Amino acid sequence: MSKPTMQNLADAVGVSRITVWKALSGRPGVSDEVRRSVQQKAAELGYGSPPPPPSSVPREQTFSVVVSRPESSVFWMQIIHHIAKELARSGISLMYTYMPTAWHEGYALPASLSPGSVDGFIVLNVYNERLLGMLSASPLPKVFLDTVPEMQPSRLGGDLVLLEGRTRTRAITGRLLAGERRRLGFIGDVGYAQTNLDRYEGFLDAHRALSLAPDPSLSLTGPLTIGSHYEQISRFLDRLPALPDGIVCASDFIAHFVSRYLSESGRAAPDSIILTGFDDNPEYANVAQRITTVHVDTSSLGRLLARKLMFRADCPEAPPEVSYIATELLFRGPLA
């Protein structure tokens, strides 16, 4: 008879593998009743060695969330909040680690990300290839939310979670085209994030499906500098002899700058240009609940990231995963 596995034990007790691991290794986050049940079933099945004595119980686990912009928006803070809540249920502490937005000569990873200081980390809003390369080289368990197009999943050394945006943006663009809005533009830095590139590909897909070619002069897809989005977007739109019939934005963050421009420039009559976004971010009052966008369930996303890191810490030899998380279309205004 083959030796029982942790999954066999988990199935026999009716709990998760992480719960089994905690019960047998003396980790916090497991009730005494569940711990006894797991230990008893482990003895019955002949699984592993007896649990360690109290003196050898390891310290409480600590994970970190790595961010490059401390002034992170409500969207990011909601994700972090739900990561912390999920980890707390398992007795795991969460700390913050801040990184710069760009790599500079002599930069080294913070000491807080060294083995022994933290047991794993989740990477949010770090969009620099050099910095991502440094993080990927860490031996610690890690999970990334998004990446840059140049940093392929195989180079990350950990799990990658992406928000599904290509088909969603294709559907939004397709509805615009079906409504005879044929002069469409896309605004978003496609080199900044893989998710931005995916959304732009969806914009192109919708045109290809109808054998149409979008006018490249109506789209702004190059680098957008942090802190000067409005100025760059305004200069781009100012140079257009005629504004597009519709503008598909890579995010609600971008959309709110475009909306501000349209309002302040006076170049377009109200509702003459259909504006769409992504993320369903509530903090931008000029577009929130007003434009077609894509909803991201930050609660589920935060819990998922936490659970993925717990699994990665539990099973460090498991092959890295790439996951696309489903999003929800919210058609509003003229597209509803």
VEXDREN-2710 file (C-alpha; in Angstrom, 1 decimal):
% VEXDREN-2710
k/r/px/py/pz
1/MET/0.0/0.0/0.0
2/SER/1.4/3.4/-1.0
3/LYS/2.3/6.0/1.7
4/PRO/-0.7/8.3/2.4
5/THR/-0.3/11.9/1.1
6/MET/-1.3/15.2/2.8
7/GLN/-4.2/15.3/0.3
8/ASN/-5.3/11.9/1.4
9/LEU/-5.3/13.0/5.0
10/ALA/-7.1/16.3/4.2
11/ASP/-9.8/14.4/2.3
12/ALA/-10.2/11.9/5.2
13/VAL/-10.8/14.7/7.7
14/GLY/-12.7/17.0/5.4
15/VAL/-10.4/20.0/5.6
16/SER/-7.9/21.7/3.3
17/ARG/-4.2/20.7/2.9
18/ILE/-3.2/24.0/4.5
19/THR/-5.3/23.1/7.6
20/VAL/-3.6/19.7/7.7
21/TRP/-0.2/21.3/7.5
22/LYS/-1.0/23.8/10.2
23/ALA/-2.4/21.1/12.5
24/LEU/0.7/18.9/12.1
25/SER/3.3/21.6/12.3
26/GLY/1.9/23.5/15.3
27/ARG/1.0/26.6/13.3
28/PRO/-1.7/28.9/14.6
29/GLY/-5.1/29.4/12.9
30/VAL/-6.5/25.9/13.7
31/SER/-8.9/25.1/16.5
32/ASP/-7.9/22.5/19.1
33/GLU/-10.7/20.2/17.9
34/VAL/-9.6/20.2/14.3
35/ARG/-5.9/19.8/15.3
36/ARG/-6.8/16.7/17.4
37/SER/-8.9/15.3/14.5
38/VAL/-6.1/15.7/12.0
39/GLN/-3.5/14.3/14.4
40/GLN/-5.7/11.3/15.2
41/LYS/-6.4/10.5/11.5
42/ALA/-2.7/11.0/10.7
43/ALA/-1.9/8.3/13.3
44/GLU/-4.6/6.0/11.9
45/LEU/-3.3/6.3/8.3
46/GLY/0.4/6.2/9.3
47/TYR/1.0/9.6/7.8
48/GLY/4.4/11.3/8.7
49/SER/5.8/11.8/12.1
50/PRO/4.1/12.9/15.3
51/PRO/3.5/16.7/15.8
52/PRO/6.4/18.6/17.3
53/PRO/6.5/19.4/21.0
54/PRO/5.4/22.9/22.1
55/SER/9.0/24.0/22.5
56/SER/9.7/23.4/18.8
57/VAL/6.6/25.1/17.4
58/PRO/7.8/27.6/14.8
59/ARG/7.1/31.3/15.0
60/GLU/4.0/32.8/13.5
61/GLN/4.2/33.3/9.7
62/THR/4.5/36.8/8.3
63/PHE/3.8/37.7/4.7
64/SER/4.4/41.0/3.0
65/VAL/2.6/43.0/0.4
66/VAL/5.0/44.8/-1.9
67/VAL/3.9/48.1/-3.4
68/SER/5.7/50.7/-5.4
69/ARG/3.2/53.6/-4.8
70/PRO/2.5/54.3/-1.1
71/GLU/-0.4/56.7/-2.2
72/SER/-2.1/53.7/-3.8
73/SER/-5.7/54.3/-4.8
74/VAL/-8.9/53.0/-3.2
75/PHE/-8.8/50.1/-5.7
76/TRP/-5.4/48.8/-4.5
77/MET/-6.2/49.5/-0.8
78/GLN/-9.4/47.4/-1.0
79/ILE/-7.3/44.5/-2.4
80/ILE/-4.7/44.9/0.4
81/HIS/-7.5/45.1/3.0
82/HIS/-9.0/41.7/1.9
83/ILE/-5.5/40.1/1.7
84/ALA/-4.9/41.1/5.4
85/LYS/-8.3/39.8/6.5
86/GLU/-7.8/36.5/4.8
87/LEU/-4.4/36.0/6.2
88/ALA/-5.6/37.0/9.7
89/ARG/-8.1/34.1/9.6
90/SER/-5.1/31.8/9.4
91/GLY/-3.1/33.5/12.1
92/ILE/-0.7/35.0/9.5
93/SER/0.6/38.6/9.9
94/LEU/0.9/41.0/7.0
95/MET/3.4/43.8/6.6
96/TYR/4.0/46.4/3.9
97/THR/7.2/46.7/1.9
98/TYR/7.6/49.8/-0.3
99/MET/9.7/49.9/-3.4
100/PRO/10.4/52.8/-5.8
101/THR/8.5/53.1/-9.1
102/ALA/11.7/52.8/-11.1
103/TRP/15.1/51.0/-10.6
104/HIS/18.2/53.1/-9.9
105/GLU/21.8/52.3/-9.7
106/GLY/22.8/50.7/-6.4
107/TYR/19.2/49.8/-5.4
108/ALA/18.9/46.6/-3.4
109/LEU/15.8/44.8/-2.1
110/PRO/14.7/45.9/1.4
111/ALA/16.0/43.8/4.2
112/SER/12.4/43.0/5.1
113/LEU/12.2/40.8/2.1
114/SER/15.0/38.6/3.1
115/PRO/14.5/34.9/4.2
116/GLY/14.0/34.8/7.9
117/SER/12.4/38.3/8.0
118/VAL/9.3/37.3/6.0
119/ASP/7.9/34.0/4.8
120/GLY/6.6/35.1/1.4
121/PHE/5.2/38.1/-0.4
122/ILE/2.5/39.4/-2.8
123/VAL/3.5/41.9/-5.4
124/LEU/1.1/44.7/-6.3
125/ASN/1.5/47.7/-8.7
126/VAL/5.2/47.1/-9.3
127/TYR/5.6/47.8/-13.0
128/ASN/9.3/48.0/-13.7
129/GLU/11.2/45.1/-15.3
130/ARG/14.4/45.6/-13.3
131/LEU/12.5/45.6/-10.0
132/LEU/10.3/42.7/-11.0
133/GLY/13.5/40.8/-11.9
134/MET/15.0/41.4/-8.4
135/LEU/11.8/40.2/-6.8
136/SER/11.6/37.1/-9.0
137/ALA/15.2/36.2/-8.0
138/SER/14.1/35.9/-4.4
139/PRO/13.9/32.3/-3.1
140/LEU/10.8/33.2/-1.1
141/PRO/7.3/32.1/-2.1
142/LYS/5.7/34.8/-4.1
143/VAL/2.6/35.8/-6.0
144/PHE/2.4/38.6/-8.6
145/LEU/-0.8/40.6/-9.5
146/ASP/0.0/41.6/-13.1
147/THR/3.4/42.1/-14.7
148/VAL/5.0/44.1/-17.5
149/PRO/4.9/42.7/-21.1
150/GLU/8.7/42.2/-21.1
151/MET/8.6/40.1/-17.9
152/GLN/7.0/36.8/-19.1
153/PRO/5.4/34.5/-16.5
154/SER/8.2/32.0/-16.8
155/ARG/10.7/34.5/-15.5
156/LEU/8.7/35.5/-12.4
157/GLY/9.6/32.5/-10.2
158/GLY/6.1/32.5/-8.7
159/ASP/2.4/32.6/-9.4
160/LEU/0.9/35.2/-11.6
161/VAL/-2.7/36.5/-11.4
162/LEU/-4.1/38.6/-14.2
163/LEU/-7.5/40.3/-14.6
164/GLU/-9.2/39.1/-17.7
165/GLY/-9.6/42.2/-19.9
166/ARG/-9.1/41.2/-23.5
167/THR/-12.5/39.7/-24.1
168/ARG/-14.2/42.4/-22.0
169/THR/-12.6/45.2/-24.0
170/ARG/-13.5/43.4/-27.2
171/ALA/-17.1/43.3/-26.1
172/ILE/-17.1/47.0/-25.2
173/THR/-15.5/48.0/-28.5
174/GLY/-17.8/45.7/-30.4
175/ARG/-20.8/47.5/-29.0
176/LEU/-19.4/50.9/-29.9
177/LEU/-18.8/49.7/-33.5
178/ALA/-22.2/48.1/-33.7
179/GLY/-23.6/51.5/-32.8
180/GLU/-21.9/53.1/-35.9
181/ARG/-19.2/54.6/-33.8
182/ARG/-16.4/53.9/-36.2
183/ARG/-13.8/56.5/-35.3
184/LEU/-12.6/55.0/-32.0
185/GLY/-9.5/55.7/-30.0
186/PHE/-7.7/53.8/-27.2
187/ILE/-5.9/55.5/-24.4
188/GLY/-3.5/53.6/-22.1
189/ASP/0.2/52.8/-21.8
190/VAL/0.3/49.3/-23.3
191/GLY/3.9/48.9/-22.2
192/TYR/3.2/49.7/-18.6
193/ALA/1.3/46.5/-17.7
194/GLN/0.3/43.2/-19.3
195/THR/-3.3/43.9/-18.5
196/ASN/-3.2/47.2/-20.4
197/LEU/-1.7/45.4/-23.4
198/ASP/-4.5/42.7/-23.1
199/ARG/-7.1/45.4/-23.2
200/TYR/-5.6/47.0/-26.2
201/GLU/-5.5/43.7/-28.0
202/GLY/-9.3/43.4/-27.2
203/PHE/-9.8/46.8/-28.8
204/LEU/-8.0/45.6/-31.9
205/ASP/-9.8/42.2/-31.9
206/ALA/-13.2/43.9/-32.1
207/HIS/-12.1/45.8/-35.2
208/ARG/-10.6/42.7/-36.8
209/ALA/-13.9/40.8/-36.3
210/LEU/-15.6/43.3/-38.5
211/SER/-12.7/43.6/-41.0
212/LEU/-12.0/47.1/-39.9
213/ALA/-8.8/48.9/-39.2
214/PRO/-8.7/51.5/-36.4
215/ASP/-7.1/54.8/-37.1
216/PRO/-3.8/54.7/-35.2
217/SER/-3.7/58.5/-34.9
218/LEU/-6.7/58.4/-32.6
219/SER/-5.0/56.2/-30.0
220/LEU/-2.4/57.1/-27.3
221/THR/-0.7/53.9/-26.3
222/GLY/2.8/55.1/-25.5
223/PRO/4.4/55.8/-22.1
224/LEU/2.5/58.0/-19.7
225/THR/4.5/59.5/-16.9
226/ILE/3.3/59.2/-13.3
227/GLY/2.1/62.5/-12.2
228/SER/1.6/64.0/-15.6
229/HIS/-1.2/61.9/-17.1
230/TYR/-3.6/64.8/-17.5
231/GLU/-1.1/67.0/-19.3
232/GLN/0.0/64.3/-21.7
233/ILE/-3.6/63.2/-22.5
234/SER/-4.6/66.8/-23.0
235/ARG/-1.7/67.5/-25.4
236/PHE/-2.6/64.4/-27.4
237/LEU/-6.3/65.3/-27.7
238/ASP/-5.5/68.9/-28.5
239/ARG/-3.5/67.9/-31.5
240/LEU/-6.4/65.9/-33.0
241/PRO/-8.2/67.9/-35.7
242/ALA/-11.4/66.1/-34.8
243/LEU/-12.0/64.1/-31.6
244/PRO/-13.0/60.4/-31.9
245/ASP/-16.6/59.2/-31.7
246/GLY/-15.6/57.1/-28.7
247/ILE/-12.6/56.6/-26.5
248/VAL/-11.9/53.2/-24.9
249/CYS/-9.7/53.8/-21.8
250/ALA/-7.4/51.2/-20.2
251/SER/-8.8/52.1/-16.8
252/ASP/-11.2/54.4/-15.0
253/PHE/-8.1/56.3/-13.8
254/ILE/-7.4/57.2/-17.4
255/ALA/-11.1/57.8/-18.2
256/HIS/-11.4/60.4/-15.5
257/PHE/-8.6/62.5/-17.1
258/VAL/-10.2/62.2/-20.5
259/SER/-13.6/63.2/-19.0
260/ARG/-11.9/66.2/-17.3
261/TYR/-10.4/67.3/-20.6
262/LEU/-13.7/67.0/-22.5
263/SER/-15.4/69.1/-19.8
264/GLU/-12.7/71.8/-19.6
265/SER/-11.8/72.1/-23.3
266/GLY/-15.3/72.7/-24.5
267/ARG/-14.4/70.8/-27.8
268/ALA/-17.2/68.3/-27.5
269/ALA/-20.9/68.6/-26.8
270/PRO/-22.1/66.5/-23.8
271/ASP/-22.6/62.8/-24.7
272/SER/-21.2/63.4/-28.2
273/ILE/-18.2/61.2/-27.4
274/ILE/-18.8/57.9/-25.6
275/LEU/-16.2/57.2/-22.9
276/THR/-15.5/53.8/-21.4
277/GLY/-13.1/52.6/-18.7
278/PHE/-12.1/49.5/-16.7
279/ASP/-11.9/48.6/-12.9
280/ASP/-15.3/50.2/-11.9
281/ASN/-13.3/52.4/-9.5
282/PRO/-15.6/54.5/-7.2
283/GLU/-13.1/57.3/-6.4
284/TYR/-13.3/59.2/-9.6
285/ALA/-16.5/61.2/-9.2
286/ASN/-16.7/62.5/-12.8
287/VAL/-16.9/58.9/-14.3
288/ALA/-18.0/56.7/-11.4
289/GLN/-21.4/55.0/-12.1
290/ARG/-21.6/57.1/-15.3
291/ILE/-19.6/55.2/-17.9
292/THR/-19.4/51.7/-19.3
293/THR/-16.7/49.9/-17.4
294/VAL/-15.6/46.5/-16.1
295/HIS/-16.1/45.5/-12.5
296/VAL/-13.3/43.8/-10.5
297/ASP/-14.3/42.0/-7.3
298/THR/-11.5/43.3/-5.1
299/SER/-12.8/41.3/-2.1
300/SER/-12.5/37.9/-3.9
301/LEU/-9.3/39.0/-5.6
302/GLY/-7.6/39.9/-2.2
303/ARG/-8.7/36.6/-0.7
304/LEU/-7.5/34.7/-3.7
305/LEU/-4.0/36.3/-3.6
306/ALA/-3.7/35.4/0.1
307/ARG/-4.7/31.8/-0.4
308/LYS/-2.4/31.4/-3.4
309/LEU/0.5/32.6/-1.3
310/MET/-0.4/30.3/1.6
311/PHE/-0.5/27.4/-0.9
312/ARG/2.8/28.5/-2.4
313/ALA/4.4/28.6/1.1
314/ASP/3.0/25.2/1.8
315/CYS/4.0/23.6/-1.5
316/PRO/7.1/25.5/-2.7
317/GLU/8.0/22.8/-5.3
318/ALA/4.6/23.0/-7.0
319/PRO/4.8/24.3/-10.6
320/PRO/4.0/28.1/-10.8
321/GLU/0.5/29.0/-12.0
322/VAL/-0.8/31.7/-14.3
323/SER/-4.4/32.6/-13.5
324/TYR/-6.9/34.8/-15.4
325/ILE/-9.6/36.1/-13.1
326/ALA/-13.0/36.7/-14.6
327/THR/-14.4/40.3/-14.6
328/GLU/-17.9/41.7/-15.0
329/LEU/-19.0/44.0/-17.8
330/LEU/-21.1/47.0/-16.7
331/PHE/-22.8/48.6/-19.7
332/ARG/-24.0/52.1/-18.8
333/GLY/-25.2/55.2/-20.5
334/PRO/-25.5/55.0/-24.3
335/LEU/-24.1/51.5/-24.4
336/ALA/-26.6/50.1/-21.8
END
